[in-house]
Amino acid sequence: MIPADVPALVEALAGQDYLADEGLATSLFLALRLQRPLLLEGEAGVGKTEAAKAVSRLLGGELIRLQCYEGIDVAQAVYEWDHARQLLHLRAAEGAGQDMAEIEDGLYDERFLVRRPLLRAIGHTGDGPPPVLLIDEIDRADDEFEAFLLEILSDWSVTVPELGTVRATVPPFVVITSNRTRDVHDALKRRCLYHWVEHPTFEREVAIVELKVPEAAGALAAQVAAAVEGVRELRLYKPPGVAETIDWVRALTTLGRVELDDASVDATLGSVVKYREDAERLRAFGIDQLVEAARARAG
């Protein structure tokens, strides 16, 4: 059941271990109420994918994830025929002496249809909550796939030439994410509600870390969140997201640290920055300065 208002949705998502700010919660609430797809853009690691997962857990519907990549096509996204099983059926039918016309008709039965994420989401029968369809990193796909997606989002239907048109009885709740490595076309944006997901505030990031890594010392969670906040201001090639903040706290906790120190930060930089050039820039800035500023910020 969809919560009655935005504050109720914020509380419900918190119950699913997802701390949404008011802007994101409002966009999710409107998308759910208006049955519109929601396009979430933002830096990698700010919680776009996790938002869809949290909504899926909240509503109780299946999470159907389509991971986009360059060259993705209908066979990977919508459906394809299981040619190996069709061949076995053909040989068995021929061996049994069946009529060739009957054999050909049987080759395109639904039992040989491999349903990929888009067809699975549209083909939901209405039993139980509707699925949450996560179309992840649409900016990695090419223009042709994006145009194909427009048709599905407009009509909530897919045509399988051998079987006919499959129409959604209950449309899925759709979350589309983009890291904005390229601009998504205006035609797709017009069919969606839109929200840019910012990095969380310092206070909310501390709360997220404490929720995700409850075994971490309180001082460590605040100091790491403050350090990551400082790292993001250095204009790195790949600024760390919330996921990296959580990974860093987990790494330091695993090493038995309860506070940041220069040696531990230097040894665990791979948890928070993922490019050699970024690590070098951070060391050039001064790890001691980063630690000192983080401790002061955390209080």
Residue, then its C-alpha position, 0 to 999 in steps of 0.5 A: m500500500i502506498p503511504a498516505d503522504v510524503p512524511a509517511l513515505v519518508e518514515a516507511l522508507a526509513g523502515q526499509d533502511y533507506l533515508a530519503d530527503e524530502g525532495l526525493a520522497t516527494s518525487l517517489f510519492l508523486a510517481l507512485r500516486l500518478q503512476r508515472p515513471l520516475l527518472l533519477e539522475g545524479e552522481a554514481g553512488v548517491g542512492k538512485t538504485e537503492a531507492a528503487k530497491a527500497v520501494s520494492r521492499l515497501l510495496g512487496g512487489e518483485l524488483i525486476r532490474l534491467q541493467c543497461y549497457e552499450g549495444i543492449d537490444v530486444a533479445q536482452a531487454v524484452y524476449e527471445w526464443d529458446h532455440a536449444r529447446q525448440l530444436l529438441h522439440l523439433r527432433a522429438a516431434e519428427g521422431a514421433g512422426q508428427d505432421m510438419a505443420e503441427i511441428e512448426d506451430g508448436l515451435y512458437d509456443e509460450r513454453f519456449l519464450v524466454r521473458r526478459p525484464l521488460l516483458r516480465a514487468i508488462g506481463h504481470t498478471g495482477d496477482g499481488p502487488p505490481p512489480v518495480l521495474l528498475i531500468d538502471e543506467i539508461d545513459r549507457a544504452d544507445d539512442e535506438f534502445e532509448a527510442f524503443l523504450l519510449e514506445i513501451l512506456s507510452d503503451w505498456s505493451v510489447t508485441v511478440p510477432e509469433l504470439g501477439t501483443v502483451r499488454a500490462t494489466v497493472p503497469p509496473f512502477v518504473v524507476i529509470t536511473s542515469n549517471r548522466t554520462r550522456d544526456v537522456h533525450d527530451a522525449l523520454k524525460r517528457r514521459c517521466l517525472y524527474h529528480w536530481v539526486e544530490h549527495p546527502t547532507f553531512e547529518r544525513e550521511v552520518a545517519i545513513v552510515e550508522l544505519k548501514v554499519p551499526e557496529a561502527a563507533g559513533a565517532l568514526a561514522a561522523q569523521v568518515a562522513a566529514a572526510v568524504e565531504g572534504v574529498r568531494e570538494l577536491r574535484l576528483y575524476k570520480p567523487p565518492g558516493v554514499a556507497e564509498t562512505i559506507d565501504w570506508v567505514r566498514a573497512l576501518t571498522t574491520l581493522g578495529r579503528v574507532e577514529l580516523d588517523d593518517a596511517s589508516v586513511d592512507a592504507t584504506l584509500g582504495s575503499v573511497v577513491k577508485y582511480r590512481e590519479d584521484a588517490e595521488r591528488l588526495r595525497a598531494f592535498g595532504i591526508d593529515q589536513l583531511v583528517e584534521a578537518a574531518r575531526a573538527r567537522a565531526g566535533 
